[in-house]
């Protein structure tokens, strides 16, 4: 008679199927892909969303801003939650919230329903994304295994935008714009099922949640963005516009006070004491402000004016992605030799040059001369800056604060994009209204009775007059984007300073980061 073998008791919080790191990496990478992809997959669908749910062009920007504001505003809080509550638990919560929000957004019948779902998506992404990166450190052993995992994570982060452009085009054209949201549901559910099977729980660390800091910063930025978008349609003297700006001043002021006194602030203000790091955050905020606006308007131009299909639009943006990746690899290779400042200056200059080119956009502009050329310049400039800004942000930071430093850079990108988009939309709305007033007499002189009836009912000019108004508003908005790139360039010239110790630190950081994705 044989004695039955007792199974070894499982450690509390351990994965049900330990040791299968390949599957664990696939789960973590899938989460990051879903979150990154969502930033671009919706962009391609914007013209269809606008038509189906009757968004104005200015209000349509909230489809982007609702997500990025929630994501950027709560990103640091999400990372802190993983440390305190356990990363697997928080990761799962973020995934499920993101999945639920995607489902609700796909069924939206009113603009407010879609915007609420997008904000909820942003909250879910802010919880899941920083935790997914942290899970790599607890799931993979230090050394080659962990380095390979970080490499896969970086590749997914870099390629997710391009995948989103293509996927958004295919789903919108072959099915419906709602599928750019529905596609997250099966992916999210699969991640949620596999996570407890292959990913173990991390050790909890004592700490405090800076809820007040997160709410005042997010609320303040949301009020500021709302004020700009409201002004684009109702003017600068509108009561709600002024009230929104007032609320933004109060909330953001309270945020600074809270962070200066909090024992464990969500945004350590000491991170801004180093001029290189502070300059890095400002450059990222300025460039992201221009980038979000550029993609928002160009998607509408190629589909509404040039008549591109969603798939063709997605393909049309791929050369820009190639330029970004190529420039990022170039900067990572030569950064230790030349330091960050030349890349920041050159990258910001290329970005500004691309935006200047876009100010000449007209209704008869071709894709190659009017869109592709300036976007390649812009993309190459952004690529030179992405790796440079990331490594400079964490250079010289204590190991226990590296997460906060990189998280602040990511938050600067998201919040800067939201704020910049709202400013550019305001410029667009003002310029478009002025141009519409100029076009009305020409339209009335040539319009047919049916066109006049539709215009009186909707207040919208039909094409080609509508295209003229749209394009004029866009080209004027790009003028404001040039100023944003100018802020980045001036900051790189006057604020960034490089010492020999900085180059040595960057050399070590590049060596640890491995090849650019």
Residue pairs with C-beta under 8 A, 6 or more apart in sequence:
10 16
11 200
12 201
13 86
13 88
13 200
13 201
14 200
14 201
15 24
15 196
15 197
15 198
15 199
15 200
16 196
16 197
16 198
17 23
17 197
17 198
18 200
20 198
21 139
21 140
21 145
21 149
23 194
23 197
23 198
24 139
24 198
24 199
25 136
25 139
25 140
25 149
25 152
27 191
27 194
27 195
27 198
27 199
28 132
28 135
28 136
28 139
28 149
28 153
28 199
29 152
29 153
29 156
30 187
30 190
30 191
31 91
31 95
31 128
31 129
31 132
31 191
32 129
32 132
32 133
32 153
32 156
32 157
32 160
33 156
33 160
33 163
34 98
34 184
34 187
34 188
34 191
35 98
35 125
35 128
35 129
35 160
36 156
36 157
36 160
36 161
36 164
37 160
37 161
37 163
37 164
37 167
38 67
38 121
38 125
38 164
38 184
39 67
39 68
39 160
39 161
39 164
40 160
40 161
40 162
40 164
40 165
40 168
40 295
41 164
41 165
41 167
41 168
41 171
41 180
41 183
42 49
42 63
42 64
42 67
42 118
42 168
42 180
42 181
43 64
43 164
43 165
43 168
43 295
43 296
43 299
44 164
44 165
44 168
44 169
44 172
44 180
44 299
44 310
44 313
44 314
45 168
45 171
45 172
45 177
45 180
45 310
46 60
46 63
46 296
46 299
46 300
47 299
47 300
47 303
47 304
48 172
48 176
48 177
48 310
49 55
49 60
49 63
49 114
49 177
50 57
50 60
52 177
53 108
53 109
53 110
53 111
53 114
54 111
55 63
55 111
56 233
57 300
57 425
57 428
57 429
57 432
57 470
57 473
58 229
58 232
58 233
58 425
58 426
58 428
58 429
59 111
59 229
59 233
61 229
61 296
61 421
61 422
61 425
62 115
62 118
62 229
63 114
63 115
63 118
64 292
64 296
64 417
64 418
64 421
65 225
65 229
65 418
65 421
65 422
66 115
66 116
66 118
66 119
66 122
67 118
67 119
67 121
67 122
67 125
68 122
68 292
68 414
68 415
68 417
68 418
69 119
69 122
69 218
69 221
69 222
69 225
69 414
69 415
69 418
70 118
70 119
70 120
70 121
70 122
70 123
70 125
70 126
70 218
71 122
71 123
71 125
71 126
71 129
71 414
72 122
72 126
72 221
72 410
72 411
72 412
72 413
72 414
72 415
72 417
72 418
73 126
73 214
73 217
73 218
73 221
73 222
73 411
73 414
73 415
74 122
74 123
74 126
74 127
74 214
74 218
75 126
75 129
75 130
75 407
75 410
75 411
75 414
76 130
76 214
76 266
76 267
76 404
76 407
76 408
76 411
77 126
77 209
77 210
77 211
77 214
77 266
78 90
78 94
78 126
78 127
78 128
78 129
78 130
78 131
79 130
79 131
79 134
79 403
79 407
80 207
80 209
80 210
80 264
80 266
81 90
81 127
81 131
81 209
82 90
82 91
82 130
82 131
82 134
82 202
83 134
83 204
83 205
83 207
84 204
84 205
84 206
84 207
84 208
84 209
85 204
86 201
86 202
86 204
87 131
87 134
87 135
87 138
87 201
87 202
88 135
88 195
88 196
88 199
88 200
88 201
88 202
89 201
90 127
90 128
90 131
91 127
91 128
91 131
91 132
91 135
91 195
91 199
92 192
92 195
92 196
93 127
93 128
94 124
94 125
94 126
94 127
94 128
94 129
94 131
95 124
95 128
95 188
95 191
95 192
95 195
96 124
96 188
96 192
97 120
97 123
97 124
97 127
97 128
98 121
98 124
98 125
98 128
98 184
98 188
99 124
99 184
99 185
99 187
99 188
99 189
99 192
100 120
100 124
101 117
101 118
101 120
101 121
101 123
101 124
102 117
102 121
102 181
102 182
102 183
102 184
102 185
102 188
103 181
103 182
103 185
104 113
104 116
104 117
104 120
105 113
105 114
105 117
105 118
105 121
105 181
106 178
106 179
106 181
106 182
106 185
107 113
107 178
108 114
108 117
108 178
117 181
130 403
130 407
132 153
133 153
134 202
134 403
135 199
135 202
136 146
136 149
136 150
136 153
137 146
138 200
138 202
138 203
139 149
139 199
139 200
140 146
140 149
147 512
147 514
150 513
150 514
151 514
151 515
151 517
154 513
154 514
154 516
154 517
155 517
157 517
158 324
158 325
158 328
158 516
158 517
159 517
161 321
162 317
162 318
162 321
165 313
165 314
165 315
165 317
165 318
165 321
166 311
166 314
166 315
166 318
167 180
167 183
167 314
168 180
168 310
168 314
169 309
169 310
169 311
169 312
169 313
169 314
169 315
170 310
170 311
170 314
171 177
171 179
171 180
171 183
172 179
172 180
172 310
173 309
173 310
173 311
207 264
208 263
208 264
210 258
210 259
210 262
210 264
210 265
210 266
212 258
212 262
213 255
213 258
213 259
213 262
213 265
213 266
213 267
214 266
216 251
216 252
216 254
216 255
216 258
217 251
217 252
217 255
217 266
217 267
219 247
219 251
220 247
220 248
220 250
220 251
220 252
220 254
220 255
221 248
221 252
221 415
221 418
221 419
223 244
223 245
223 247
223 248
223 251
224 244
224 245
224 248
224 252
224 419
224 422
225 418
225 419
225 421
225 422
226 244
226 422
227 241
227 242
227 244
227 245
227 248
228 419
228 422
228 423
228 425
228 426
229 422
229 425
229 426
230 238
230 240
230 241
230 244
231 238
231 241
231 426
232 425
232 426
232 427
232 428
232 429
232 430
233 429
234 240
234 241
235 241
236 242
255 267
256 269
258 265
259 265
259 266
259 267
259 268
259 269
260 269
267 408
267 411
268 401
268 404
271 277
271 278
271 397
271 401
271 404
271 405
271 408
272 278
272 281
274 396
275 495
275 496
275 497
276 340
276 392
276 395
276 495
276 496
276 497
276 498
276 502
277 392
277 393
277 397
277 405
278 495
279 491
279 492
279 495
279 496
280 389
280 392
280 393
280 409
280 496
281 393
281 408
281 409
281 412
282 412
282 487
282 488
282 491
282 495
283 344
283 348
283 385
283 389
283 488
283 491
283 492
284 385
284 389
284 409
284 412
284 413
284 416
285 412
285 413
285 415
285 416
285 419
285 420
286 416
286 420
286 484
286 485
286 487
286 488
286 491
287 348
287 351
287 382
287 385
287 416
287 484
287 485
287 488
288 412
288 413
288 414
288 416
288 417
288 420
289 416
289 417
289 419
289 420
289 421
289 423
289 424
289 481
289 484
290 351
290 355
290 420
290 481
290 482
290 484
290 485
291 378
291 382
291 417
291 420
292 416
292 417
292 418
292 420
292 421
293 420
293 421
293 423
293 424
293 425
293 477
293 478
293 481
294 355
294 358
294 375
294 378
294 478
294 481
295 317
296 421
296 424
296 425
297 424
297 428
297 474
297 477
297 478
298 317
298 358
298 371
298 375
299 313
300 470
300 474
301 361
301 371
301 470
301 471
301 474
302 308
302 312
302 313
302 316
302 367
302 371
303 309
303 310
303 313
304 467
304 470
305 363
305 467
305 470
305 471
306 367
306 371
308 316
308 367
316 367
316 371
316 372
317 375
319 372
319 375
319 376
319 379
320 375
320 376
320 378
320 379
321 379
322 379
323 375
323 376
323 379
323 380
323 383
324 379
324 380
324 382
324 383
324 386
325 383
325 516
325 517
326 380
326 383
327 347
327 379
327 380
327 381
327 382
327 383
327 384
328 383
328 384
328 386
328 387
328 516
328 517
329 515
329 516
330 383
330 384
331 343
331 347
331 383
331 384
331 385
331 386
331 387
331 388
331 516
332 387
332 510
332 513
332 515
332 516
333 516
334 343
335 343
335 387
335 388
335 391
335 506
335 510
336 503
336 506
336 507
336 510
339 498
339 502
339 503
339 506
340 388
340 389
340 391
340 392
340 496
340 498
340 502
340 506
341 492
341 496
341 497
341 498
343 384
343 385
343 388
344 384
344 385
344 388
344 389
344 488
344 492
344 496
345 489
345 492
345 493
346 381
346 384
347 380
347 381
347 382
347 383
347 384
347 385
347 388
348 381
348 385
348 485
348 488
348 489
348 492
349 381
349 489
350 377
350 378
350 380
350 381
350 384
351 377
351 378
351 381
351 382
351 385
351 485
351 488
352 381
352 482
352 485
352 486
352 488
352 489
353 374
353 377
353 381
354 374
354 375
354 376
354 377
354 378
354 379
354 381
355 374
355 378
355 478
355 481
355 482
355 485
356 482
357 373
357 374
357 377
358 374
358 474
358 475
358 478
358 481
359 475
359 476
359 478
359 479
359 482
360 370
360 475
361 370
361 371
361 471
361 474
361 475
361 478
362 370
362 471
362 475
363 464
363 467
363 468
363 471
365 371
365 471
385 488
387 516
389 409
390 406
390 409
391 506
391 509
391 510
391 513
392 496
392 506
393 405
393 406
393 408
393 409
394 402
394 405
394 406
394 509
395 502
395 505
395 506
395 509
396 501
396 502
396 505
397 405
420 481
420 484
423 480
424 477
424 478
424 480
424 481
425 477
427 473
427 476
427 477
427 479
427 480
428 473
428 474
428 476
428 477
429 473
431 472
431 473
431 476
431 477
432 469
432 470
432 472
432 473
435 468
435 469
435 472
435 473
436 461
436 469
439 461
439 465
439 468
439 469
440 461
442 465
443 451
443 455
443 461
443 462
443 465
444 452
447 455
447 462
451 462
454 460
454 462
455 461
455 462
460 466
461 469
